[in-house]
Amino acid sequence: MRAAFLLPLALAACAALANPLDPLPEGGGWRVTAIAGAPVPTGAEVTIERPDSRGISGRAGCNRYGGQISATGARLKIGPLMATEMFCVDLMTVEQAFFAALDQVDSARSTATGVELLAGDRVVITATKQVRFP
């Protein structure tokens, strides 16, 4: 009876110790396939890269971006971010949606093909794992 009581406590303790950055490991790269449930349009390159332990960077559709990623307790924080300032008529809507979604992210979870970034329990970004970026 005692073991049955202790097992849920042990599992809860392990879950509490999980690092919210684990689904986005340093050195990893992902191609964003959906933002707020909408597929990324063909021809728009939206990526997430983790060049080092505190950095996040990639392409936002038109511009390159970079900034910080960190964890406080079980919560993930992305930003502040900086981006180049090119203007691409056909890609600005995608880029604005991507940056708005990144601003909401507070957690991440691994999937069979990549990662999902969440705001609460709502998926705001879906991405597939990339082995290597050009």
C-alpha positions in Angstrom: 0.0 0.0 0.0 2.8 2.4 0.9 4.6 1.8 -2.5 1.3 2.6 -4.3 1.2 5.9 -2.5 4.8 6.8 -3.1 4.9 6.1 -6.8 2.7 9.0 -7.9 4.7 11.3 -5.7 8.0 10.1 -7.3 6.5 10.6 -10.8 5.3 14.1 -9.9 8.8 15.0 -8.6 10.4 13.8 -11.8 8.0 15.8 -13.9 8.6 18.9 -11.8 12.4 18.5 -12.4 12.0 18.3 -16.2 13.8 21.2 -18.0 11.4 23.1 -20.2 14.3 23.6 -22.7 14.7 19.8 -23.2 12.4 19.7 -26.3 14.6 22.4 -27.9 18.1 21.1 -27.3 21.2 23.2 -27.9 22.5 22.7 -31.5 19.0 21.7 -32.7 17.2 23.1 -35.7 13.5 23.0 -36.8 11.5 24.1 -39.8 8.2 25.7 -38.7 5.2 24.1 -40.5 2.3 25.8 -38.8 1.7 29.1 -36.9 -1.4 29.4 -34.7 -2.8 26.3 -36.6 -2.3 27.8 -40.1 0.2 26.1 -42.3 3.3 28.1 -43.3 2.8 29.1 -47.0 4.9 27.4 -49.6 8.0 29.5 -50.3 8.2 31.0 -46.7 11.2 29.8 -44.8 10.5 29.9 -41.1 13.0 28.2 -38.8 14.1 27.9 -35.2 17.7 27.2 -34.3 19.4 26.8 -30.9 23.0 27.8 -31.5 24.0 27.8 -27.8 22.5 27.3 -24.4 20.9 30.7 -24.1 20.3 31.6 -27.8 17.5 31.2 -30.3 17.7 32.3 -33.9 16.5 31.5 -37.4 14.5 32.9 -40.3 11.1 34.4 -39.7 9.9 34.3 -43.3 11.6 37.4 -44.6 14.2 38.4 -42.0 16.7 36.6 -39.8 16.2 36.9 -36.0 18.1 36.1 -32.9 17.7 36.5 -29.2 17.5 34.7 -25.9 15.7 31.7 -24.7 15.5 30.7 -21.0 13.7 28.7 -18.4 12.3 29.8 -15.1 10.9 26.8 -13.2 8.7 25.0 -15.6 8.1 28.0 -17.9 9.9 28.8 -21.1 10.7 32.5 -22.1 11.7 33.6 -25.5 13.1 37.1 -26.0 14.0 39.8 -26.3 14.5 39.2 -30.0 16.2 41.3 -32.7 15.6 41.0 -36.4 17.0 42.3 -39.7 14.8 44.9 -41.3 14.2 43.8 -44.9 10.7 44.2 -46.3 9.2 41.3 -48.3 5.7 42.1 -49.5 4.5 38.5 -49.6 6.1 37.3 -46.4 5.4 40.1 -43.8 2.1 38.6 -42.6 3.8 35.2 -41.9 6.6 37.0 -40.2 4.3 39.1 -38.0 2.3 36.0 -37.0 5.5 34.1 -36.2 6.8 36.8 -33.9 3.4 37.2 -32.2 3.3 33.4 -31.6 6.9 33.4 -30.2 6.0 36.2 -27.8 3.2 33.9 -26.3 5.3 30.7 -25.9 5.6 29.5 -22.3 6.4 25.8 -22.9 7.5 23.2 -25.5 6.9 19.6 -26.0 8.6 17.0 -28.3 6.6 15.2 -30.9 7.4 12.2 -33.1 8.6 14.5 -35.9 9.8 17.6 -34.1 8.4 20.1 -31.5 5.3 22.1 -30.5 5.6 25.4 -28.8 2.7 26.2 -26.6 0.9 29.1 -24.9 -0.7 27.5 -21.9 -2.2 24.3 -23.4 -2.7 25.8 -26.9 -0.2 24.9 -29.7 1.0 28.2 -31.3 4.0 26.8 -33.4 4.5 23.4 -34.9 7.9 22.5 -36.3 9.7 19.5 -37.8 13.3 18.6 -36.8 15.9 19.6 -39.3 19.2 17.8 -39.3 21.2 20.7 -40.8 20.6 24.2 -42.1 22.2 25.7 -45.1 
